[in-house]
Amino acid sequence: MSKLVRALSPAPFLGAKVSLLTSKSASTSFINNIKKDVKGGAVSIYSLKDGTPEIKEKSVCILIMPSSRNDYLAAQELATSGNISAVVVVNGFAKDQKSIPGSATMAYFLKPLTYNSQVAGYLVRSYPSDWAVINSNSNKILDEFSDEDILVKGTNTPDLRNSVRIVQRAADEQAIQDRNY
């Protein structure tokens, strides 16, 4: 988490003001670990156990591991408040079609893609780059997609079917090539 915070706000008065939010269900030890990890710098830490914070100055809010509808509602409330430059969701759990609007940008994504019960590749996204299907053995990019090509219409969720087919085809071609030697 500290790397993300430092990237957004490398030094006081440089970069964005960062506010960290922990899930309503986060344990006290998790919150304490977050505080230790990001101590120093221009970071405000809030727990959604205390309700949605009132953030009055422009900042980037990072919501860590939202796990309930209420966590996502707090993120939406902050995003539409007018005081927040961006809301970043990290390791979102229990996301549904209503929890994050389709207009939100999926900035970072890493999804293992399996074939024959083994990880054969990955679907990755590191905004502003396009989505990429990567072969896990060679680390080669097998294909790339824009948001329009991969996202399910009206959502920010990628359709994995084509990515899985690409990885399966690459694994089959590698197996055939290995047998011929």
C-alpha positions, 0 to 999 in steps of 0.5 A: 500500500505504501508504494501506491501512496508514495506514487500518488503523493511522493512528498508533502505538497507534491502530488495529490492529497491521499485519503486511505479508507478501510472496509467496515469489516476490517480488523483492528490489526489490519487497520494498525498494519496499514497505519504502520505501512504508510506512516509519515507523509500526507496521508489521512486514514479513515475506517468506514466503521466510523461512517463515511468521512467528510473529506473537504479538500481535493484528494484521491481516496483509496478504498482498501478491500471493500467487502460489503454493499455499504463499503461500495456505497461509501465509495460512490458517495465520496466519488460524487461529493465534488471534493474527491479527484478520484476513488481507487478501489484496491482488492474489491470483494463482493463487487456486483453490477451496482457496486461500481458504475460502468463508467468507472475505469478499471485501472489495474487488473490481474486475472490468472487464466487457467487451462487443464487446471494450470495457470496458462496466462494472465489478463492484465491491465495497468491504466492507461495501457490497454488490456493484455493477454500474457502467456505465463510461460514465455511472458509474451503478449498474445493479444491486446484489447481496448475497453470497448473490445473487452468490457461487458456492455454497461460495466467495467468488468472484462469478458474473459471468454476470448482471453481464455480461448487465446491462452488455450490456443497458445498452450495447445500450440506449445504442446504440439511444438514440444511433441514435434521435437 
